[in-house]
Structures are given as structure tokens and as C-alpha cells.
Amino acid sequence: MNAPFDIFRTEINGGVLWIESAATLEDAKARVQELGMRSPGEYLLLNQEKGDKLVIRLDGVNGSRAKEREERWMRSKQDGEQGSI
């Protein structure tokens, strides 16, 4: 099974920690929501096929469902333009 969407968690020191891969963008976003409920913070989704990146910032509030604060796609640094998947 091809899983082109890598899920990373951004660490305090600026690095990223690979968590797992997902087959679709929807699967990756759903998994980030699950992870954000236990570990709020910033997550990075990377589309290996296109080089697009999606940053999602999640804040867990009183054990309620994590809330998506920011979502944006960024093209790879090679072309320097913003785009969508």
C-alpha cells in the first residue's frame, strides 16, 4: 500500500519527529486530530509525491476535541510559491 503522506510532530527545538504515514490527506488529517487530543502542538504533513507541506497547529482544551488553529499548504522551497494539494 502506497502511503504518500508523512506525519511529523514539530519539536520545541525546531526539529521534527516522524510519526507515521497515511494513504490520503483526509486520513493524515484525521490521525493528526487523534494525536492532537493526547499531545497538542504543531504537526507537519508532507506529500511525498508533490513536495507540498501542510502545517496544522492543535490546542487541546479541557480534554475536548483538538481544535485546528492554522492550516496552510506550502510548496517545496524549490519553487517558492504557495499552492494546494
C-alpha positions in Angstrom: 0.0 0.0 0.0 1.4 3.4 -1.0 1.2 6.0 1.8 2.5 9.2 0.4 1.5 11.5 3.3 4.1 11.6 6.1 3.0 12.9 9.5 5.6 14.7 11.6 5.4 16.5 15.0 7.3 19.7 15.4 9.5 19.7 18.5 10.4 22.6 20.7 14.0 22.8 19.4 12.7 23.3 15.9 13.3 19.7 14.7 10.6 17.3 13.5 9.8 13.8 14.6 8.3 11.4 12.1 5.2 9.7 13.5 3.7 7.6 10.6 2.4 7.7 7.1 -1.1 7.8 5.7 -2.6 6.9 2.3 -4.7 10.1 1.9 -4.7 13.6 3.0 -8.0 13.0 4.8 -6.5 10.0 6.7 -3.5 12.1 7.7 -5.6 15.0 9.0 -7.9 12.6 10.9 -4.8 11.0 12.5 -3.4 14.4 13.5 -6.7 15.2 15.2 -6.4 12.0 17.2 -2.8 12.7 18.1 -3.6 16.3 19.0 -6.1 15.2 21.6 -3.3 13.5 23.5 -0.4 15.7 22.5 -1.4 19.2 21.4 1.1 21.1 19.3 2.2 21.7 15.7 2.1 18.9 13.2 3.5 18.8 9.6 2.0 16.8 6.8 4.3 16.1 3.8 3.0 15.0 0.5 6.0 12.9 -0.8 4.6 12.9 -4.4 4.2 16.7 -4.8 6.5 18.1 -2.1 3.6 20.0 -0.6 3.6 20.6 3.2 0.7 21.3 5.5 1.2 22.8 8.9 -1.6 22.2 11.5 -1.5 23.7 14.9 -3.7 22.0 17.5 -4.6 23.1 21.0 -6.4 20.6 23.3 -8.8 22.4 25.6 -10.0 20.7 28.8 -9.9 17.2 27.2 -12.2 18.3 24.4 -11.6 17.6 20.7 -8.4 19.3 19.5 -9.1 22.4 17.5 -7.3 23.2 14.3 -5.8 26.7 14.6 -3.8 27.1 11.4 -3.7 25.2 8.2 -1.7 26.2 5.1 -0.1 24.4 2.2 3.4 25.4 1.2 5.1 24.3 -2.0 8.6 22.9 -1.6 11.3 25.6 -1.2 12.5 25.0 -4.7 9.6 26.8 -6.4 8.9 29.2 -3.5 5.2 29.6 -4.2 2.1 28.6 -2.2 -0.3 26.1 -3.6 -2.8 23.4 -2.8 -2.7 19.7 -2.9 
